[in-house]
Amino acid sequence: MKTDFPSGDRTYYVSDERLRAFRQLTPEQKLRWVEEIATFLRMAKISREQQQEVLK
């Protein structure tokens, strides 16, 4: 799937409240959070690839 804009042009907004909450996490909790995000992204990529195969 081709996007209409380069991925480097994406921007994200994180509130000060969310940043404070993240800073209060322990290193173990931060690592778990990063691992969960990585798992989600891998699953999303696999799902997208499977959908593209069905459309072919």
C-alpha distance matrix in Angstrom:
0.0 3.8 6.5 9.8 11.9 12.6 12.7 16.4 17.0 16.5 19.9 21.3 24.7 27.0 30.4 33.6 34.4 31.3 32.0 35.6 34.6 32.4 35.3 37.6 35.7 37.3 35.7 35.1 33.4 31.2 30.2 29.5 27.3 25.2 25.1 24.0 21.1 20.0 20.3 18.3 15.4 15.6 15.8 12.7 10.7 12.6 12.0 8.2 8.8 11.5 9.9 7.6 11.1 12.9 11.0 12.0
3.8 0.0 3.8 6.6 8.7 9.6 10.6 14.1 14.4 14.6 18.2 20.2 23.7 26.3 29.8 32.9 34.1 31.2 31.6 35.4 34.8 32.6 35.2 37.9 36.2 37.9 36.2 36.0 34.4 31.8 31.1 30.8 28.4 26.1 26.4 25.6 22.4 21.4 22.3 20.2 17.1 17.8 18.5 15.3 13.3 15.7 15.4 11.6 12.2 15.2 13.7 11.3 14.6 16.5 14.3 14.9
6.5 3.8 0.0 3.8 5.5 7.1 8.1 11.5 11.3 11.2 14.8 16.9 20.3 23.2 26.5 29.7 31.1 28.3 28.8 32.5 32.2 30.2 32.8 35.5 34.2 36.1 34.6 34.7 32.9 30.2 29.8 29.7 26.9 24.8 25.6 24.6 21.2 20.8 22.0 19.7 16.6 18.1 18.8 15.4 14.0 17.0 16.5 13.0 14.5 17.4 15.7 14.0 17.6 19.1 17.0 18.1
9.8 6.6 3.8 0.0 3.8 7.0 9.3 11.9 10.6 11.2 14.6 17.2 20.4 23.6 26.8 30.0 31.6 29.2 29.7 33.4 33.4 31.6 34.1 36.9 36.0 38.1 36.8 37.1 35.2 32.3 32.3 32.3 29.4 27.4 28.5 27.5 24.0 23.8 25.3 22.8 19.8 21.6 22.4 18.8 17.7 20.7 20.1 16.5 18.1 21.0 18.9 17.2 20.8 22.1 19.6 20.7
11.9 8.7 5.5 3.8 0.0 3.8 6.4 8.4 6.9 8.2 11.7 14.8 18.1 21.3 24.6 27.5 29.5 27.1 27.2 31.0 31.3 29.3 31.5 34.6 33.8 35.9 34.4 35.1 33.3 30.2 30.3 30.7 27.7 25.5 27.0 26.4 22.7 22.5 24.5 22.3 19.2 21.2 22.5 19.2 18.0 21.4 21.2 17.9 19.5 22.6 21.1 19.5 23.0 24.6 22.5 23.5
12.6 9.6 7.1 7.0 3.8 0.0 3.8 5.3 5.5 7.5 11.2 14.3 17.9 20.8 24.3 26.9 28.9 26.4 26.0 29.8 30.2 27.9 29.9 33.0 32.1 33.9 32.2 33.0 31.5 28.2 28.1 28.8 26.0 23.5 25.0 24.9 21.1 20.6 23.0 21.2 17.8 19.7 21.6 18.6 17.1 20.6 21.0 17.9 19.1 22.6 21.6 20.0 23.2 25.3 23.6 24.3
12.7 10.6 8.1 9.3 6.4 3.8 0.0 3.8 5.3 5.6 9.1 11.7 15.4 17.9 21.6 24.1 26.0 23.3 22.8 26.6 26.8 24.4 26.4 29.5 28.5 30.2 28.5 29.2 27.7 24.5 24.3 25.0 22.2 19.7 21.3 21.2 17.4 17.0 19.5 17.9 14.5 16.7 18.7 15.9 14.7 18.4 19.0 16.3 17.8 21.2 20.6 19.4 22.7 24.8 23.5 24.5
16.4 14.1 11.5 11.9 8.4 5.3 3.8 0.0 3.8 5.5 8.2 11.2 14.8 17.2 20.8 22.9 25.2 22.8 21.8 25.5 26.2 23.7 25.3 28.7 27.9 29.6 27.8 29.0 27.7 24.2 24.2 25.5 22.7 20.0 22.1 22.4 18.7 18.3 21.3 20.0 16.8 19.0 21.4 19.0 17.8 21.5 22.4 19.9 21.3 24.8 24.3 23.1 26.3 28.5 27.3 28.1
17.0 14.4 11.3 10.6 6.9 5.5 5.3 3.8 0.0 3.8 6.5 10.1 13.4 16.4 19.7 22.1 24.6 22.5 21.8 25.6 26.4 24.4 26.1 29.4 29.0 31.1 29.7 31.0 29.3 25.9 26.4 27.4 24.3 22.1 24.4 24.2 20.4 20.7 23.5 21.7 18.7 21.3 23.2 20.4 19.7 23.4 23.7 21.1 22.9 26.2 25.2 24.2 27.5 29.4 27.9 29.0
16.5 14.6 11.2 11.2 8.2 7.5 5.6 5.5 3.8 0.0 3.8 6.8 10.4 13.4 16.8 19.5 21.6 19.3 19.1 22.9 23.4 21.5 23.5 26.7 26.2 28.5 27.3 28.4 26.4 23.2 24.0 24.7 21.4 19.5 21.8 21.3 17.5 18.2 20.9 18.8 16.1 19.2 20.8 17.9 17.8 21.6 21.6 19.3 21.6 24.6 23.6 23.1 26.5 28.1 26.8 28.4
19.9 18.2 14.8 14.6 11.7 11.2 9.1 8.2 6.5 3.8 0.0 3.8 6.9 10.1 13.3 15.9 18.2 16.2 15.9 19.7 20.5 18.9 20.8 24.0 23.9 26.5 25.6 27.0 24.9 21.7 23.0 23.8 20.3 18.8 21.7 21.0 17.4 18.7 21.5 19.4 17.3 20.7 22.2 19.6 20.0 23.8 23.7 21.8 24.3 27.2 26.2 26.1 29.5 30.9 29.8 31.6
21.3 20.2 16.9 17.2 14.8 14.3 11.7 11.2 10.1 6.8 3.8 0.0 3.8 6.6 10.0 12.8 14.7 12.6 12.7 16.4 17.0 15.6 17.8 20.7 20.7 23.5 23.0 24.3 21.9 18.9 20.5 21.1 17.5 16.6 19.6 18.7 15.2 17.2 19.9 17.7 16.2 19.9 21.2 18.8 19.8 23.4 23.2 21.9 24.7 27.2 26.4 26.8 30.1 31.3 30.6 32.7
24.7 23.7 20.3 20.4 18.1 17.9 15.4 14.8 13.4 10.4 6.9 3.8 0.0 3.8 6.5 9.6 11.6 10.1 10.5 13.9 14.8 14.2 16.3 19.0 19.5 22.7 22.8 24.3 21.6 18.9 21.1 21.6 17.9 17.7 20.9 19.8 16.8 19.3 21.8 19.6 18.8 22.5 23.5 21.3 22.8 26.3 25.9 24.8 27.8 30.1 29.2 29.9 33.2 34.2 33.5 35.8
27.0 26.3 23.2 23.6 21.3 20.8 17.9 17.2 16.4 13.4 10.1 6.6 3.8 0.0 3.8 6.6 8.2 6.4 6.8 10.2 11.0 10.6 12.7 15.3 16.0 19.3 19.7 21.3 18.5 16.0 18.7 19.2 15.5 15.8 19.2 18.2 15.7 18.5 21.0 19.1 18.8 22.5 23.5 21.8 23.6 26.9 26.6 26.1 29.0 31.2 30.5 31.5 34.7 35.6 35.3 37.7
30.4 29.8 26.5 26.8 24.6 24.3 21.6 20.8 19.7 16.8 13.3 10.0 6.5 3.8 0.0 3.8 5.2 5.2 6.4 8.7 9.9 10.8 12.5 14.5 16.0 19.6 20.6 22.4 19.4 17.4 20.5 20.9 17.4 18.3 21.7 20.5 18.5 21.6 23.8 21.9 22.1 25.8 26.5 25.0 27.0 30.1 29.7 29.3 32.4 34.3 33.6 34.8 38.0 38.7 38.4 40.9
33.6 32.9 29.7 30.0 27.5 26.9 24.1 22.9 22.1 19.5 15.9 12.8 9.6 6.6 3.8 0.0 3.8 5.5 5.0 6.1 8.6 9.8 10.5 12.5 14.7 18.1 19.5 21.6 18.9 17.0 20.4 21.2 18.1 19.1 22.7 21.9 20.2 23.2 25.6 24.2 24.4 28.0 29.0 27.7 29.7 32.8 32.6 32.4 35.3 37.3 36.8 38.0 41.0 41.9 41.8 44.2
34.4 34.1 31.1 31.6 29.5 28.9 26.0 25.2 24.6 21.6 18.2 14.7 11.6 8.2 5.2 3.8 0.0 3.8 5.4 5.1 6.2 8.7 10.0 10.9 13.0 16.7 18.6 20.3 17.3 16.1 19.7 19.9 16.9 18.7 22.0 20.8 19.6 23.0 24.9 23.4 24.3 27.8 28.4 27.4 29.7 32.5 32.2 32.3 35.4 37.1 36.6 38.1 41.1 41.7 41.8 44.4
31.3 31.2 28.3 29.2 27.1 26.4 23.3 22.8 22.5 19.3 16.2 12.6 10.1 6.4 5.2 5.5 3.8 0.0 3.8 5.4 5.0 6.2 8.7 10.0 11.1 14.8 16.3 17.7 14.5 13.1 16.5 16.6 13.4 15.0 18.3 17.1 15.8 19.2 21.1 19.7 20.5 24.0 24.7 23.8 26.1 28.8 28.6 28.9 31.8 33.5 33.2 34.8 37.6 38.4 38.6 41.1
32.0 31.6 28.8 29.7 27.2 26.0 22.8 21.8 21.8 19.1 15.9 12.7 10.5 6.8 6.4 5.0 5.4 3.8 0.0 3.8 5.4 5.1 6.2 8.7 10.2 13.5 14.6 16.7 14.1 12.0 15.4 16.4 13.5 14.5 18.1 17.7 16.3 19.2 21.7 20.7 21.1 24.4 25.7 24.9 26.8 29.7 29.9 30.0 32.7 34.7 34.6 35.9 38.7 39.8 40.0 42.3
35.6 35.4 32.5 33.4 31.0 29.8 26.6 25.5 25.6 22.9 19.7 16.4 13.9 10.2 8.7 6.1 5.1 5.4 3.8 0.0 3.8 5.4 5.1 6.4 9.1 12.4 14.3 16.6 14.1 12.7 16.5 17.4 15.0 16.6 20.0 19.6 18.8 21.8 24.0 23.3 24.1 27.3 28.4 27.9 29.9 32.6 32.8 33.2 35.9 37.7 37.8 39.2 41.9 42.9 43.3 45.6
34.6 34.8 32.2 33.4 31.3 30.2 26.8 26.2 26.4 23.4 20.5 17.0 14.8 11.0 9.9 8.6 6.2 5.0 5.4 3.8 0.0 3.8 5.5 5.3 6.9 10.6 12.9 14.4 11.4 10.8 14.5 14.7 12.4 14.7 17.7 17.0 16.7 19.9 21.6 20.9 22.3 25.3 26.1 25.9 28.2 30.6 30.7 31.5 34.2 35.7 35.9 37.6 40.1 41.0 41.6 44.0
32.4 32.6 30.2 31.6 29.3 27.9 24.4 23.7 24.4 21.5 18.9 15.6 14.2 10.6 10.8 9.8 8.7 6.2 5.1 5.4 3.8 0.0 3.8 5.4 5.4 8.8 10.1 11.8 9.1 7.5 11.2 12.0 9.6 11.3 14.6 14.4 14.0 16.8 18.9 18.6 19.6 22.5 23.7 23.7 25.7 28.1 28.6 29.3 31.8 33.5 33.9 35.4 37.8 39.0 39.7 41.9
35.3 35.2 32.8 34.1 31.5 29.9 26.4 25.3 26.1 23.5 20.8 17.8 16.3 12.7 12.5 10.5 10.0 8.7 6.2 5.1 5.5 3.8 0.0 3.8 5.5 8.0 9.4 12.1 10.4 8.7 12.3 13.9 12.3 13.5 16.8 17.3 16.9 19.4 21.7 21.8 22.6 25.3 26.8 26.9 28.6 31.1 31.9 32.5 34.8 36.7 37.2 38.6 40.9 42.3 42.9 45.0
37.6 37.9 35.5 36.9 34.6 33.0 29.5 28.7 29.4 26.7 24.0 20.7 19.0 15.3 14.5 12.5 10.9 10.0 8.7 6.4 5.3 5.4 3.8 0.0 3.8 6.5 9.3 11.4 9.5 9.4 13.0 13.9 12.8 14.9 17.7 17.9 18.3 20.9 22.7 22.9 24.3 26.8 28.0 28.4 30.4 32.6 33.2 34.2 36.5 38.1 38.7 40.3 42.6 43.7 44.6 46.8
35.7 36.2 34.2 36.0 33.8 32.1 28.5 27.9 29.0 26.2 23.9 20.7 19.5 16.0 16.0 14.7 13.0 11.1 10.2 9.1 6.9 5.4 5.5 3.8 0.0 3.8 6.5 7.9 5.7 6.1 9.6 10.3 9.6 12.0 14.3 14.7 15.5 17.9 19.5 20.0 21.6 23.9 25.0 25.8 27.8 29.7 30.5 31.7 33.9 35.3 36.2 37.9 40.0 41.1 42.3 44.4
37.3 37.9 36.1 38.1 35.9 33.9 30.2 29.6 31.1 28.5 26.5 23.5 22.7 19.3 19.6 18.1 16.7 14.8 13.5 12.4 10.6 8.8 8.0 6.5 3.8 0.0 3.8 5.3 5.1 6.2 8.6 9.8 10.6 12.5 14.3 15.3 16.7 18.5 20.0 21.2 22.8 24.5 25.9 27.1 28.8 30.5 31.6 33.1 34.9 36.3 37.6 39.2 41.0 42.4 43.7 45.6
35.7 36.2 34.6 36.8 34.4 32.2 28.5 27.8 29.7 27.3 25.6 23.0 22.8 19.7 20.6 19.5 18.6 16.3 14.6 14.3 12.9 10.1 9.4 9.3 6.5 3.8 0.0 3.8 5.5 5.1 6.2 8.6 9.8 10.6 12.3 14.2 15.4 16.5 18.3 20.0 21.2 22.6 24.4 25.8 27.0 28.7 30.3 31.6 33.1 34.7 36.2 37.6 39.3 40.9 42.3 43.9
35.1 36.0 34.7 37.1 35.1 33.0 29.2 29.0 31.0 28.4 27.0 24.3 24.3 21.3 22.4 21.6 20.3 17.7 16.7 16.6 14.4 11.8 12.1 11.4 7.9 5.3 3.8 0.0 3.8 5.4 5.1 6.2 8.6 9.9 10.5 12.3 14.3 15.3 16.4 18.4 20.0 21.1 22.5 24.3 25.8 27.0 28.6 30.3 31.7 33.0 34.6 36.3 37.7 39.2 40.9 42.5
33.4 34.4 32.9 35.2 33.3 31.5 27.7 27.7 29.3 26.4 24.9 21.9 21.6 18.5 19.4 18.9 17.3 14.5 14.1 14.1 11.4 9.1 10.4 9.5 5.7 5.1 5.5 3.8 0.0 3.8 5.4 5.0 6.1 8.7 9.8 10.5 12.4 14.2 15.3 16.5 18.4 20.0 21.1 22.5 24.4 25.8 26.9 28.6 30.4 31.6 32.9 34.7 36.3 37.6 39.1 41.1
31.2 31.8 30.2 32.3 30.2 28.2 24.5 24.2 25.9 23.2 21.7 18.9 18.9 16.0 17.4 17.0 16.1 13.1 12.0 12.7 10.8 7.5 8.7 9.4 6.1 6.2 5.1 5.4 3.8 0.0 3.8 5.4 5.0 6.3 8.6 9.9 10.7 12.4 14.3 15.4 16.7 18.5 20.1 21.1 22.7 24.6 25.8 27.0 28.8 30.4 31.7 33.1 35.0 36.5 37.7 39.5
30.2 31.1 29.8 32.3 30.3 28.1 24.3 24.2 26.4 24.0 23.0 20.5 21.1 18.7 20.5 20.4 19.7 16.5 15.4 16.5 14.5 11.2 12.3 13.0 9.6 8.6 6.2 5.1 5.4 3.8 0.0 3.8 5.4 5.1 6.1 8.6 9.9 10.5 12.3 14.2 15.4 16.5 18.4 19.9 21.1 22.6 24.3 25.7 27.1 28.7 30.3 31.7 33.2 34.9 36.4 37.9
29.5 30.8 29.7 32.3 30.7 28.8 25.0 25.5 27.4 24.7 23.8 21.1 21.6 19.2 20.9 21.2 19.9 16.6 16.4 17.4 14.7 12.0 13.9 13.9 10.3 9.8 8.6 6.2 5.0 5.4 3.8 0.0 3.8 5.5 5.1 6.1 8.7 9.8 10.5 12.3 14.3 15.3 16.5 18.3 20.0 21.1 22.5 24.3 25.8 27.0 28.6 30.3 31.7 33.1 34.8 36.6
27.3 28.4 26.9 29.4 27.7 26.0 22.2 22.7 24.3 21.4 20.3 17.5 17.9 15.5 17.4 18.1 16.9 13.4 13.5 15.0 12.4 9.6 12.3 12.8 9.6 10.6 9.8 8.6 6.1 5.0 5.4 3.8 0.0 3.8 5.4 5.1 6.3 8.7 9.9 10.6 12.4 14.4 15.5 16.5 18.5 20.2 21.1 22.6 24.5 25.9 27.0 28.7 30.5 31.8 33.2 35.1
25.2 26.1 24.8 27.4 25.5 23.5 19.7 20.0 22.1 19.5 18.8 16.6 17.7 15.8 18.3 19.1 18.7 15.0 14.5 16.6 14.7 11.3 13.5 14.9 12.0 12.5 10.6 9.9 8.7 6.3 5.1 5.5 3.8 0.0 3.8 5.4 5.1 6.2 8.6 9.9 10.6 12.4 14.3 15.3 16.5 18.5 20.0 21.1 22.6 24.4 25.8 27.1 28.8 30.5 31.8 33.4
25.1 26.4 25.6 28.5 27.0 25.0 21.3 22.1 24.4 21.8 21.7 19.6 20.9 19.2 21.7 22.7 22.0 18.3 18.1 20.0 17.7 14.6 16.8 17.7 14.3 14.3 12.3 10.5 9.8 8.6 6.1 5.1 5.4 3.8 0.0 3.8 5.4 5.0 6.2 8.6 9.9 10.6 12.3 14.2 15.3 16.6 18.3 20.0 21.2 22.6 24.4 25.9 27.2 28.9 30.5 32.0
24.0 25.6 24.6 27.5 26.4 24.9 21.2 22.4 24.2 21.3 21.0 18.7 19.8 18.2 20.5 21.9 20.8 17.1 17.7 19.6 17.0 14.4 17.3 17.9 14.7 15.3 14.2 12.3 10.5 9.9 8.6 6.1 5.1 5.4 3.8 0.0 3.8 5.4 5.1 6.2 8.7 9.9 10.6 12.3 14.3 15.4 16.4 18.3 20.0 21.1 22.5 24.4 25.9 27.2 28.8 30.7
21.1 22.4 21.2 24.0 22.7 21.1 17.4 18.7 20.4 17.5 17.4 15.2 16.8 15.7 18.5 20.2 19.6 15.8 16.3 18.8 16.7 14.0 16.9 18.3 15.5 16.7 15.4 14.3 12.4 10.7 9.9 8.7 6.3 5.1 5.4 3.8 0.0 3.8 5.4 5.1 6.2 8.6 9.9 10.5 12.3 14.3 15.2 16.4 18.4 20.0 21.0 22.5 24.5 25.9 27.0 28.9
20.0 21.4 20.8 23.8 22.5 20.6 17.0 18.3 20.7 18.2 18.7 17.2 19.3 18.5 21.6 23.2 23.0 19.2 19.2 21.8 19.9 16.8 19.4 20.9 17.9 18.5 16.5 15.3 14.2 12.4 10.5 9.8 8.7 6.2 5.0 5.4 3.8 0.0 3.8 5.4 5.1 6.2 8.6 9.9 10.6 12.4 14.2 15.3 16.6 18.4 20.0 21.2 22.8 24.6 26.0 27.4
20.3 22.3 22.0 25.3 24.5 23.0 19.5 21.3 23.5 20.9 21.5 19.9 21.8 21.0 23.8 25.6 24.9 21.1 21.7 24.0 21.6 18.9 21.7 22.7 19.5 20.0 18.3 16.4 15.3 14.3 12.3 10.5 9.9 8.6 6.2 5.1 5.4 3.8 0.0 3.8 5.5 5.2 6.2 8.6 9.9 10.7 12.3 14.2 15.4 16.6 18.4 20.1 21.3 22.8 24.6 26.2
18.3 20.2 19.7 22.8 22.3 21.2 17.9 20.0 21.7 18.8 19.4 17.7 19.6 19.1 21.9 24.2 23.4 19.7 20.7 23.3 20.9 18.6 21.8 22.9 20.0 21.2 20.0 18.4 16.5 15.4 14.2 12.3 10.6 9.9 8.6 6.2 5.1 5.4 3.8 0.0 3.8 5.5 5.1 6.1 8.6 10.0 10.5 12.2 14.2 15.3 16.4 18.4 20.1 21.2 22.7 24.7
15.4 17.1 16.6 19.8 19.2 17.8 14.5 16.8 18.7 16.1 17.3 16.2 18.8 18.8 22.1 24.4 24.3 20.5 21.1 24.1 22.3 19.6 22.6 24.3 21.6 22.8 21.2 20.0 18.4 16.7 15.4 14.3 12.4 10.6 9.9 8.7 6.2 5.1 5.5 3.8 0.0 3.8 5.4 5.0 6.1 8.6 9.8 10.5 12.3 14.2 15.3 16.5 18.5 20.1 21.2 22.9
15.6 17.8 18.1 21.6 21.2 19.7 16.7 19.0 21.3 19.2 20.7 19.9 22.5 22.5 25.8 28.0 27.8 24.0 24.4 27.3 25.3 22.5 25.3 26.8 23.9 24.5 22.6 21.1 20.0 18.5 16.5 15.3 14.4 12.4 10.6 9.9 8.6 6.2 5.2 5.5 3.8 0.0 3.8 5.4 5.1 6.2 8.6 9.9 10.6 12.3 14.3 15.4 16.7 18.6 20.2 21.5
15.8 18.5 18.8 22.4 22.5 21.6 18.7 21.4 23.2 20.8 22.2 21.2 23.5 23.5 26.5 29.0 28.4 24.7 25.7 28.4 26.1 23.7 26.8 28.0 25.0 25.9 24.4 22.5 21.1 20.1 18.4 16.5 15.5 14.3 12.3 10.6 9.9 8.6 6.2 5.1 5.4 3.8 0.0 3.8 5.4 5.1 6.1 8.6 9.9 10.5 12.3 14.3 15.4 16.7 18.6 20.3
12.7 15.3 15.4 18.8 19.2 18.6 15.9 19.0 20.4 17.9 19.6 18.8 21.3 21.8 25.0 27.7 27.4 23.8 24.9 27.9 25.9 23.7 26.9 28.4 25.8 27.1 25.8 24.3 22.5 21.1 19.9 18.3 16.5 15.3 14.2 12.3 10.5 9.9 8.6 6.1 5.0 5.4 3.8 0.0 3.8 5.5 5.0 6.1 8.6 9.8 10.5 12.3 14.3 15.4 16.6 18.7
10.7 13.3 14.0 17.7 18.0 17.1 14.7 17.8 19.7 17.8 20.0 19.8 22.8 23.6 27.0 29.7 29.7 26.1 26.8 29.9 28.2 25.7 28.6 30.4 27.8 28.8 27.0 25.8 24.4 22.7 21.1 20.0 18.5 16.5 15.3 14.3 12.3 10.6 9.9 8.6 6.1 5.1 5.4 3.8 0.0 3.8 5.4 5.1 6.2 8.6 9.9 10.6 12.4 14.4 15.5 16.9
12.6 15.7 17.0 20.7 21.4 20.6 18.4 21.5 23.4 21.6 23.8 23.4 26.3 26.9 30.1 32.8 32.5 28.8 29.7 32.6 30.6 28.1 31.1 32.6 29.7 30.5 28.7 27.0 25.8 24.6 22.6 21.1 20.2 18.5 16.6 15.4 14.3 12.4 10.7 10.0 8.6 6.2 5.1 5.5 3.8 0.0 3.8 5.5 5.1 6.2 8.6 9.9 10.6 12.5 14.4 15.7
12.0 15.4 16.5 20.1 21.2 21.0 19.0 22.4 23.7 21.6 23.7 23.2 25.9 26.6 29.7 32.6 32.2 28.6 29.9 32.8 30.7 28.6 31.9 33.2 30.5 31.6 30.3 28.6 26.9 25.8 24.3 22.5 21.1 20.0 18.3 16.4 15.2 14.2 12.3 10.5 9.8 8.6 6.1 5.0 5.4 3.8 0.0 3.8 5.4 5.1 6.2 8.7 9.9 10.7 12.5 14.6
8.2 11.6 13.0 16.5 17.9 17.9 16.3 19.9 21.1 19.3 21.8 21.9 24.8 26.1 29.3 32.4 32.3 28.9 30.0 33.2 31.5 29.3 32.5 34.2 31.7 33.1 31.6 30.3 28.6 27.0 25.7 24.3 22.6 21.1 20.0 18.3 16.4 15.3 14.2 12.2 10.5 9.9 8.6 6.1 5.1 5.5 3.8 0.0 3.8 5.4 5.1 6.2 8.7 10.0 10.7 12.7
8.8 12.2 14.5 18.1 19.5 19.1 17.8 21.3 22.9 21.6 24.3 24.7 27.8 29.0 32.4 35.3 35.4 31.8 32.7 35.9 34.2 31.8 34.8 36.5 33.9 34.9 33.1 31.7 30.4 28.8 27.1 25.8 24.5 22.6 21.2 20.0 18.4 16.6 15.4 14.2 12.3 10.6 9.9 8.6 6.2 5.1 5.4 3.8 0.0 3.8 5.5 5.1 6.3 8.9 10.0 10.9
11.5 15.2 17.4 21.0 22.6 22.6 21.2 24.8 26.2 24.6 27.2 27.2 30.1 31.2 34.3 37.3 37.1 33.5 34.7 37.7 35.7 33.5 36.7 38.1 35.3 36.3 34.7 33.0 31.6 30.4 28.7 27.0 25.9 24.4 22.6 21.1 20.0 18.4 16.6 15.3 14.2 12.3 10.5 9.8 8.6 6.2 5.1 5.4 3.8 0.0 3.8 5.4 5.1 6.4 8.8 10.2
9.9 13.7 15.7 18.9 21.1 21.6 20.6 24.3 25.2 23.6 26.2 26.4 29.2 30.5 33.6 36.8 36.6 33.2 34.6 37.8 35.9 33.9 37.2 38.7 36.2 37.6 36.2 34.6 32.9 31.7 30.3 28.6 27.0 25.8 24.4 22.5 21.0 20.0 18.4 16.4 15.3 14.3 12.3 10.5 9.9 8.6 6.2 5.1 5.5 3.8 0.0 3.8 5.4 5.2 6.4 8.9
7.6 11.3 14.0 17.2 19.5 20.0 19.4 23.1 24.2 23.1 26.1 26.8 29.9 31.5 34.8 38.0 38.1 34.8 35.9 39.2 37.6 35.4 38.6 40.3 37.9 39.2 37.6 36.3 34.7 33.1 31.7 30.3 28.7 27.1 25.9 24.4 22.5 21.2 20.1 18.4 16.5 15.4 14.3 12.3 10.6 9.9 8.7 6.2 5.1 5.4 3.8 0.0 3.8 5.4 5.1 6.5
11.1 14.6 17.6 20.8 23.0 23.2 22.7 26.3 27.5 26.5 29.5 30.1 33.2 34.7 38.0 41.0 41.1 37.6 38.7 41.9 40.1 37.8 40.9 42.6 40.0 41.0 39.3 37.7 36.3 35.0 33.2 31.7 30.5 28.8 27.2 25.9 24.5 22.8 21.3 20.1 18.5 16.7 15.4 14.3 12.4 10.6 9.9 8.7 6.3 5.1 5.4 3.8 0.0 3.8 5.4 5.3
12.9 16.5 19.1 22.1 24.6 25.3 24.8 28.5 29.4 28.1 30.9 31.3 34.2 35.6 38.7 41.9 41.7 38.4 39.8 42.9 41.0 39.0 42.3 43.7 41.1 42.4 40.9 39.2 37.6 36.5 34.9 33.1 31.8 30.5 28.9 27.2 25.9 24.6 22.8 21.2 20.1 18.6 16.7 15.4 14.4 12.5 10.7 10.0 8.9 6.4 5.2 5.4 3.8 0.0 3.8 5.5
11.0 14.3 17.0 19.6 22.5 23.6 23.5 27.3 27.9 26.8 29.8 30.6 33.5 35.3 38.4 41.8 41.8 38.6 40.0 43.3 41.6 39.7 42.9 44.6 42.3 43.7 42.3 40.9 39.1 37.7 36.4 34.8 33.2 31.8 30.5 28.8 27.0 26.0 24.6 22.7 21.2 20.2 18.6 16.6 15.5 14.4 12.5 10.7 10.0 8.8 6.4 5.1 5.4 3.8 0.0 3.8
12.0 14.9 18.1 20.7 23.5 24.3 24.5 28.1 29.0 28.4 31.6 32.7 35.8 37.7 40.9 44.2 44.4 41.1 42.3 45.6 44.0 41.9 45.0 46.8 44.4 45.6 43.9 42.5 41.1 39.5 37.9 36.6 35.1 33.4 32.0 30.7 28.9 27.4 26.2 24.7 22.9 21.5 20.3 18.7 16.9 15.7 14.6 12.7 10.9 10.2 8.9 6.5 5.3 5.5 3.8 0.0
